[in-house]
Amino acid sequence: MDIGLLILRVALGALPAAHGAQKLFGWFGGHGLAGTAGFFDSVGYRPGRRLAAATAAWGWRQHVRQHETGTAPQRSGTDLTHAATR
């Protein structure tokens, strides 16, 4: 059972890691930081390069925090169970 959960966690963790590598480094057919910055600029988020870099830094910080604490980051206001019982 433990090995199955490990395989599942590694597989599911690889998906966002690969997506981030596309956006930041241009790996796996992505456009890299310049392409992400261009997209941010095109939809009105300026300065695109600075915001793309800040988004990457925030994502990395969340990853490290989750690894250190063993818990996922909490999002306030998204408790669907609580909202459904109102």
PyMOL commands that place a pseudoatom at each C-alpha (Angstrom):
pseudoatom trace, name=CA, resn=MET, resi=1, chain=A, elem=C, hetatm=0, pos=[0.000, 0.000, 0.000]
pseudoatom trace, name=CA, resn=ASP, resi=2, chain=A, elem=C, hetatm=0, pos=[2.769, 2.474, 0.906]
pseudoatom trace, name=CA, resn=ILE, resi=3, chain=A, elem=C, hetatm=0, pos=[4.630, 1.886, -2.373]
pseudoatom trace, name=CA, resn=GLY, resi=4, chain=A, elem=C, hetatm=0, pos=[1.408, 2.457, -4.322]
pseudoatom trace, name=CA, resn=LEU, resi=5, chain=A, elem=C, hetatm=0, pos=[0.827, 5.788, -2.574]
pseudoatom trace, name=CA, resn=LEU, resi=6, chain=A, elem=C, hetatm=0, pos=[4.428, 6.779, -3.210]
pseudoatom trace, name=CA, resn=ILE, resi=7, chain=A, elem=C, hetatm=0, pos=[4.060, 6.053, -6.923]
pseudoatom trace, name=CA, resn=LEU, resi=8, chain=A, elem=C, hetatm=0, pos=[0.816, 8.038, -7.016]
pseudoatom trace, name=CA, resn=ARG, resi=9, chain=A, elem=C, hetatm=0, pos=[2.345, 11.018, -5.204]
pseudoatom trace, name=CA, resn=VAL, resi=10, chain=A, elem=C, hetatm=0, pos=[5.409, 11.043, -7.456]
pseudoatom trace, name=CA, resn=ALA, resi=11, chain=A, elem=C, hetatm=0, pos=[3.273, 10.816, -10.588]
pseudoatom trace, name=CA, resn=LEU, resi=12, chain=A, elem=C, hetatm=0, pos=[0.890, 13.554, -9.466]
pseudoatom trace, name=CA, resn=GLY, resi=13, chain=A, elem=C, hetatm=0, pos=[3.762, 15.732, -8.274]
pseudoatom trace, name=CA, resn=ALA, resi=14, chain=A, elem=C, hetatm=0, pos=[5.513, 15.431, -11.620]
pseudoatom trace, name=CA, resn=LEU, resi=15, chain=A, elem=C, hetatm=0, pos=[2.618, 17.076, -13.451]
pseudoatom trace, name=CA, resn=PRO, resi=16, chain=A, elem=C, hetatm=0, pos=[2.791, 20.532, -11.814]
pseudoatom trace, name=CA, resn=ALA, resi=17, chain=A, elem=C, hetatm=0, pos=[6.589, 20.323, -11.741]
pseudoatom trace, name=CA, resn=ALA, resi=18, chain=A, elem=C, hetatm=0, pos=[6.693, 19.766, -15.510]
pseudoatom trace, name=CA, resn=HIS, resi=19, chain=A, elem=C, hetatm=0, pos=[4.179, 22.555, -16.075]
pseudoatom trace, name=CA, resn=GLY, resi=20, chain=A, elem=C, hetatm=0, pos=[6.289, 24.948, -14.007]
pseudoatom trace, name=CA, resn=ALA, resi=21, chain=A, elem=C, hetatm=0, pos=[9.437, 23.912, -15.880]
pseudoatom trace, name=CA, resn=GLN, resi=22, chain=A, elem=C, hetatm=0, pos=[7.673, 24.730, -19.162]
pseudoatom trace, name=CA, resn=LYS, resi=23, chain=A, elem=C, hetatm=0, pos=[6.736, 28.200, -17.969]
pseudoatom trace, name=CA, resn=LEU, resi=24, chain=A, elem=C, hetatm=0, pos=[9.999, 29.042, -16.243]
pseudoatom trace, name=CA, resn=PHE, resi=25, chain=A, elem=C, hetatm=0, pos=[12.759, 27.240, -18.150]
pseudoatom trace, name=CA, resn=GLY, resi=26, chain=A, elem=C, hetatm=0, pos=[11.171, 26.388, -21.502]
pseudoatom trace, name=CA, resn=TRP, resi=27, chain=A, elem=C, hetatm=0, pos=[11.573, 22.662, -20.909]
pseudoatom trace, name=CA, resn=PHE, resi=28, chain=A, elem=C, hetatm=0, pos=[9.186, 20.082, -22.411]
pseudoatom trace, name=CA, resn=GLY, resi=29, chain=A, elem=C, hetatm=0, pos=[8.206, 22.338, -25.302]
pseudoatom trace, name=CA, resn=GLY, resi=30, chain=A, elem=C, hetatm=0, pos=[7.401, 25.412, -23.215]
pseudoatom trace, name=CA, resn=HIS, resi=31, chain=A, elem=C, hetatm=0, pos=[8.200, 29.030, -24.047]
pseudoatom trace, name=CA, resn=GLY, resi=32, chain=A, elem=C, hetatm=0, pos=[10.191, 29.808, -20.910]
pseudoatom trace, name=CA, resn=LEU, resi=33, chain=A, elem=C, hetatm=0, pos=[10.116, 32.931, -18.805]
pseudoatom trace, name=CA, resn=ALA, resi=34, chain=A, elem=C, hetatm=0, pos=[10.144, 35.242, -21.838]
pseudoatom trace, name=CA, resn=GLY, resi=35, chain=A, elem=C, hetatm=0, pos=[7.079, 33.537, -23.320]
pseudoatom trace, name=CA, resn=THR, resi=36, chain=A, elem=C, hetatm=0, pos=[5.248, 33.585, -20.003]
pseudoatom trace, name=CA, resn=ALA, resi=37, chain=A, elem=C, hetatm=0, pos=[6.122, 37.257, -19.569]
pseudoatom trace, name=CA, resn=GLY, resi=38, chain=A, elem=C, hetatm=0, pos=[4.845, 37.975, -23.076]
pseudoatom trace, name=CA, resn=PHE, resi=39, chain=A, elem=C, hetatm=0, pos=[1.560, 36.275, -22.251]
pseudoatom trace, name=CA, resn=PHE, resi=40, chain=A, elem=C, hetatm=0, pos=[1.225, 38.256, -19.022]
pseudoatom trace, name=CA, resn=ASP, resi=41, chain=A, elem=C, hetatm=0, pos=[1.841, 41.480, -20.987]
pseudoatom trace, name=CA, resn=SER, resi=42, chain=A, elem=C, hetatm=0, pos=[-0.704, 40.498, -23.645]
pseudoatom trace, name=CA, resn=VAL, resi=43, chain=A, elem=C, hetatm=0, pos=[-3.496, 40.061, -21.097]
pseudoatom trace, name=CA, resn=GLY, resi=44, chain=A, elem=C, hetatm=0, pos=[-2.693, 43.300, -19.277]
pseudoatom trace, name=CA, resn=TYR, resi=45, chain=A, elem=C, hetatm=0, pos=[-0.490, 42.137, -16.399]
pseudoatom trace, name=CA, resn=ARG, resi=46, chain=A, elem=C, hetatm=0, pos=[2.405, 44.563, -16.576]
pseudoatom trace, name=CA, resn=PRO, resi=47, chain=A, elem=C, hetatm=0, pos=[5.343, 44.398, -16.171]
pseudoatom trace, name=CA, resn=GLY, resi=48, chain=A, elem=C, hetatm=0, pos=[5.048, 40.853, -17.466]
pseudoatom trace, name=CA, resn=ARG, resi=49, chain=A, elem=C, hetatm=0, pos=[8.607, 39.687, -16.837]
pseudoatom trace, name=CA, resn=ARG, resi=50, chain=A, elem=C, hetatm=0, pos=[8.636, 40.829, -13.227]
pseudoatom trace, name=CA, resn=LEU, resi=51, chain=A, elem=C, hetatm=0, pos=[5.222, 39.284, -12.562]
pseudoatom trace, name=CA, resn=ALA, resi=52, chain=A, elem=C, hetatm=0, pos=[6.184, 36.000, -14.250]
pseudoatom trace, name=CA, resn=ALA, resi=53, chain=A, elem=C, hetatm=0, pos=[9.324, 35.799, -12.106]
pseudoatom trace, name=CA, resn=ALA, resi=54, chain=A, elem=C, hetatm=0, pos=[7.347, 36.648, -8.952]
pseudoatom trace, name=CA, resn=THR, resi=55, chain=A, elem=C, hetatm=0, pos=[4.792, 33.946, -9.787]
pseudoatom trace, name=CA, resn=ALA, resi=56, chain=A, elem=C, hetatm=0, pos=[7.573, 31.398, -10.222]
pseudoatom trace, name=CA, resn=ALA, resi=57, chain=A, elem=C, hetatm=0, pos=[9.154, 32.432, -6.907]
pseudoatom trace, name=CA, resn=TRP, resi=58, chain=A, elem=C, hetatm=0, pos=[5.786, 32.176, -5.138]
pseudoatom trace, name=CA, resn=GLY, resi=59, chain=A, elem=C, hetatm=0, pos=[5.186, 28.700, -6.577]
pseudoatom trace, name=CA, resn=TRP, resi=60, chain=A, elem=C, hetatm=0, pos=[8.618, 27.548, -5.456]
pseudoatom trace, name=CA, resn=ARG, resi=61, chain=A, elem=C, hetatm=0, pos=[8.038, 28.971, -1.979]
pseudoatom trace, name=CA, resn=GLN, resi=62, chain=A, elem=C, hetatm=0, pos=[4.748, 27.079, -1.695]
pseudoatom trace, name=CA, resn=HIS, resi=63, chain=A, elem=C, hetatm=0, pos=[6.451, 23.866, -2.787]
pseudoatom trace, name=CA, resn=VAL, resi=64, chain=A, elem=C, hetatm=0, pos=[9.236, 24.227, -0.230]
pseudoatom trace, name=CA, resn=ARG, resi=65, chain=A, elem=C, hetatm=0, pos=[6.766, 25.161, 2.517]
pseudoatom trace, name=CA, resn=GLN, resi=66, chain=A, elem=C, hetatm=0, pos=[4.644, 22.107, 1.806]
pseudoatom trace, name=CA, resn=HIS, resi=67, chain=A, elem=C, hetatm=0, pos=[7.723, 19.880, 1.797]
pseudoatom trace, name=CA, resn=GLU, resi=68, chain=A, elem=C, hetatm=0, pos=[8.979, 21.298, 5.104]
pseudoatom trace, name=CA, resn=THR, resi=69, chain=A, elem=C, hetatm=0, pos=[5.662, 21.154, 6.954]
pseudoatom trace, name=CA, resn=GLY, resi=70, chain=A, elem=C, hetatm=0, pos=[4.118, 18.108, 5.291]
pseudoatom trace, name=CA, resn=THR, resi=71, chain=A, elem=C, hetatm=0, pos=[0.898, 20.040, 4.718]
pseudoatom trace, name=CA, resn=ALA, resi=72, chain=A, elem=C, hetatm=0, pos=[-0.662, 21.820, 1.812]
pseudoatom trace, name=CA, resn=PRO, resi=73, chain=A, elem=C, hetatm=0, pos=[-0.965, 25.611, 2.024]
pseudoatom trace, name=CA, resn=GLN, resi=74, chain=A, elem=C, hetatm=0, pos=[-4.296, 26.777, 3.422]
pseudoatom trace, name=CA, resn=ARG, resi=75, chain=A, elem=C, hetatm=0, pos=[-6.533, 29.016, 1.360]
pseudoatom trace, name=CA, resn=SER, resi=76, chain=A, elem=C, hetatm=0, pos=[-8.916, 31.160, 3.313]
pseudoatom trace, name=CA, resn=GLY, resi=77, chain=A, elem=C, hetatm=0, pos=[-12.464, 31.426, 2.059]
pseudoatom trace, name=CA, resn=THR, resi=78, chain=A, elem=C, hetatm=0, pos=[-12.449, 28.186, 0.060]
pseudoatom trace, name=CA, resn=ASP, resi=79, chain=A, elem=C, hetatm=0, pos=[-13.876, 25.797, 2.606]
pseudoatom trace, name=CA, resn=LEU, resi=80, chain=A, elem=C, hetatm=0, pos=[-16.475, 24.139, 0.357]
pseudoatom trace, name=CA, resn=THR, resi=81, chain=A, elem=C, hetatm=0, pos=[-17.825, 21.913, 3.119]
pseudoatom trace, name=CA, resn=HIS, resi=82, chain=A, elem=C, hetatm=0, pos=[-18.548, 24.915, 5.305]
pseudoatom trace, name=CA, resn=ALA, resi=83, chain=A, elem=C, hetatm=0, pos=[-20.065, 26.857, 2.386]
pseudoatom trace, name=CA, resn=ALA, resi=84, chain=A, elem=C, hetatm=0, pos=[-22.381, 23.982, 1.519]
pseudoatom trace, name=CA, resn=THR, resi=85, chain=A, elem=C, hetatm=0, pos=[-23.849, 23.851, 5.012]
pseudoatom trace, name=CA, resn=ARG, resi=86, chain=A, elem=C, hetatm=0, pos=[-24.780, 27.538, 5.175]
for i in range(1, 86): cmd.bond("trace and resi %d" % i, "trace and resi %d" % (i + 1))
show_as sticks, trace
zoom trace
